[in-house]
């Protein structure tokens, strides 16, 4: 799987580390996150997963990676990534934490990102409709599961757009 570099604007120093101002803004352990993200991505990628493709309302192919927890727990988290990222890039570390807590996880690639089709991001407007499709798909497939939505940055906006909808 090819991964897009997402933190290019943060890793502008010659040594690849974020500037001091970005590191302060991101979190006390942002350096630790950057250091561990590649290892966590490889750990997550090594786990068995199912690649799922759905078609959006405007006929764009949407791709996601679904990880079924080996210990059944009747809960699934949809982890929605940020702008110009993809599910693996945005959520390897957090996804592993959800798996350790007994969740299944779905890592969708938003339109125009990762393995999904499309040319443009709509900054959460159509992405929220796409995420609703993923939630409906999971609800049909696993009717007993509780489904939670987790988003960061643009993924957070996408999840907030969904808060006004009945899912």
N, C-alpha and C positions, 0 to 999 in steps of 0.2 A: 504494500500500500504506500502510495506517495503522500507525503505530508507537506502542506504549505507552511512556510514560515510565517508566523503571525506576529511575533514580537519584534519585527525588524525595526520599528520606530523606537523601541525601547533599548535595543541592543546596538546603539549607534557608536559606542566607544570601541576602540581598537581591540580591547580584550573581550568584547561580546557581552559585557555586563551592563546593566541599566545605569543611567546617570543617577547621581545621588538624589536629585529631586524626584525622579520617577520611583526609585526604590522607597523613599519616604511615603510617597503617595500610595503605592501598591499594598504594602504590608510589611510588618517587621521581618518576616521570613521570606520575602520575595526572592532573595538570592537562593535560598534553599529550594524554593519551588522551581526556579530555573535550573538548578543543578539536578534535581530529581526528576524533572518532567520526562526526559528522554528514557530513563530507566523505567519509569511507570508506564510510559506509552508502550514500551517493549513488553512489559509484564501483561498489560491489558491485551495487546495484540496477540500474545501467545495463548490466551484463554480461548476456549471454543466459543464461537459466535455464529449468529445467523445474519446474513445480509438480506435486507428486505428492501424492496422497491415499490413505492406507491406512485400514483399519478395525481398531481395537483389538479385543482379545479380548472386551471388554465393550461392543462396538459403538459406540465413540466415533470420529468421523472425525478422523484425524491428518493434518496437512498439513506438508509439507516443501518446501524449495526446493533443487533439485539443480543444481550448477554443474559442467559437464563441462569439464575443462581442454582447451584447444585443442591442447595437445601431449600425446599419449597417454603415460601413465606407469604405468598399471596400479596406481594406489594412490588410495584414497579415504579421506577423513577425515569421520567423523560428529561434528559439533560440537554438543554438548548444552549448552544455555543454563541460566542460573540461575533462581531463583524469580521469578515474575511478569514474566519477560522474554519474548523471542521470538528466533528464530534470527538475524534481521537485527540486532536491537538488541544481542544478546549477542556476536555474532561477526563483525561486518563487518570490523573491523580484523584480527583473527586469520585470518578466512577469506581475505582478500586475501593474507596472508602464505603460507598454505597453497597458494593458487593459484600464487603466484610460485615456489613450490618444486616445482611439478609435480603437485600433488594435485587430484583432483576433490573437491568438498566437498558434503556434505549438511547443510542447516540445518533440522532438524526443529523445529516448534513443539510443545512438550510439551502434554499435555492441560490444558485450561482456560487456555491461553496463546496469544497471537497468533491465527492462523487456525484452530487446532485446536479441536475441540469439547470438551465436558465442563465441569463446574461446579467441580471441586475438584482441587487438587494433592494427591497422596499422598506428597509429599516423598521421591520416588525409588522407592517400592515398585512402583507400577504403571508409572511412567515408565520404569523399567529394563526391564520387559516390553515396553513400547512401543518402546524403543530396540533391543531384540533383534529386534523385527519389522522395523525399518529395516535392521538389519545383515543379516538373512536375505533381505530384498528385494534389497539391493545384491549379496549373494553369488550370488543366482540370476541377476540381470541382468548382472553382471560377474564371472563365475566366476574369471577370471584375476587380479582385483584383490586387493591386500592392503588390508584395511580396518582403520583404527585408530579408536579412540574417544577423544575429547577433551572433557572437561567442566570447567566452572568453577562453584564454589559448589554449588548444588543439582545442577547438571549433573555435577559431580565426584562427588557422592554417588551419583547415578544410574549413572554409569560404574563406580563401585566395587561397587555391587550386582551388576553384570554380571560382575565378575571371578570370581565363584564358579560361573558358568554356562558350559556348553559351547556355544559359538556356531558 
